[in-house]
Amino acid sequence: EAVVRTNYMDAANQGWQDEMNDPDIKEMFPVWMYSNPTDSRSRPHHAARNRRYYPNTVPFVVVRGTDISDAANCRCVPIAVSRYDWADLEAAGARVETEW
């Protein structure tokens, strides 16, 4: 069950990343937000990334971590942020992370 769940999430996140790499999409969604369920099952280092913003050129799995200890049963997902929403967020003080 864990193998199927992990591979399903990785496939879904990779499909999302492939879409983000499309030139038309990349222009519309310059940033993505890391989303982590906030409960007792969350890994502390994943929870620390919750609601942080990353450039669309940085793959989700790089931020999440590629080791099996990061990938297994991970429930985190990337959420695309449109350039319009990003302009508002940035004006309110949001910043893109430069380290992951």
C-alpha positions as CSV (number, residue, x, y, z in Angstrom):
1,E,0.0,0.0,0.0
2,A,2.8,2.4,0.9
3,V,4.6,1.7,-2.4
4,V,1.5,2.4,-4.5
5,R,0.6,5.5,-2.5
6,T,4.2,6.9,-2.8
7,N,4.4,6.1,-6.5
8,Y,1.0,7.6,-7.2
9,M,1.9,10.9,-5.5
10,D,5.3,11.0,-7.3
11,A,3.6,10.4,-10.7
12,A,1.0,13.1,-10.0
13,N,3.7,15.6,-8.9
14,Q,5.8,14.8,-11.9
15,G,2.9,15.3,-14.2
16,W,2.3,18.6,-12.5
17,Q,5.9,19.5,-13.0
18,D,5.8,18.6,-16.6
19,E,2.9,21.0,-17.1
20,M,4.7,23.7,-15.3
21,N,7.6,23.4,-17.8
22,D,5.4,24.2,-20.7
23,P,6.4,27.7,-21.9
24,D,2.8,29.1,-21.9
25,I,2.2,27.7,-18.4
26,K,5.6,28.8,-17.1
27,E,4.8,32.4,-18.0
28,M,1.4,32.3,-16.3
29,F,2.5,30.5,-13.1
30,P,6.0,31.8,-12.1
31,V,5.9,30.5,-8.6
32,W,4.5,27.5,-6.7
33,M,3.7,27.1,-3.0
34,Y,4.7,24.1,-0.9
35,S,1.6,22.6,0.8
36,N,2.0,20.2,3.7
37,P,-0.9,18.7,5.7
38,T,-0.6,20.2,9.2
39,D,-1.1,17.2,11.5
40,S,1.0,15.0,13.8
41,R,2.0,12.7,10.9
42,S,3.8,15.5,9.0
43,R,7.6,15.3,8.9
44,P,9.0,18.3,10.7
45,H,11.2,19.3,7.8
46,H,8.3,19.1,5.4
47,A,6.0,21.1,7.8
48,A,8.7,23.8,7.9
49,R,8.3,24.4,4.2
50,N,4.5,24.7,4.3
51,R,3.2,27.8,2.6
52,R,6.6,28.8,1.3
53,Y,7.0,29.9,-2.3
54,Y,9.5,28.5,-4.9
55,P,10.3,29.5,-8.5
56,N,8.6,27.3,-11.1
57,T,12.1,26.3,-12.4
58,V,12.7,24.4,-9.2
59,P,11.2,20.9,-9.2
60,F,9.0,20.0,-6.3
61,V,10.9,16.8,-5.6
62,V,14.1,18.8,-5.2
63,V,12.5,20.9,-2.5
64,R,10.7,17.9,-0.9
65,G,13.7,15.7,-1.0
66,T,14.6,12.8,-3.2
67,D,15.6,10.3,-0.5
68,I,13.0,7.5,0.3
69,S,12.8,9.0,3.8
70,D,11.3,12.1,2.2
71,A,9.2,10.4,-0.5
72,A,7.6,7.5,1.3
73,N,4.0,8.2,2.1
74,C,4.6,12.0,1.6
75,R,1.3,13.9,1.3
76,C,2.9,17.2,0.4
77,V,1.9,18.8,-2.9
78,P,2.9,21.8,-5.0
79,I,0.3,24.5,-5.7
80,A,0.7,26.7,-8.7
81,V,0.5,30.4,-8.1
82,S,-0.6,32.6,-11.0
83,R,1.4,35.7,-11.9
84,Y,-1.6,37.8,-10.8
85,D,-1.9,36.2,-7.4
86,W,1.9,36.4,-7.0
87,A,1.9,40.1,-7.7
88,D,-0.6,40.5,-4.8
89,L,1.3,38.2,-2.5
90,E,4.6,39.8,-3.3
91,A,3.1,43.3,-2.6
92,A,2.0,41.9,0.8
93,G,5.5,40.8,1.6
94,A,5.7,37.2,0.2
95,R,9.1,36.2,-1.1
96,V,10.5,33.4,-3.2
97,E,12.8,31.0,-1.3
98,T,16.3,30.9,-2.6
99,E,17.5,27.8,-0.7
100,W,15.9,24.4,-0.5
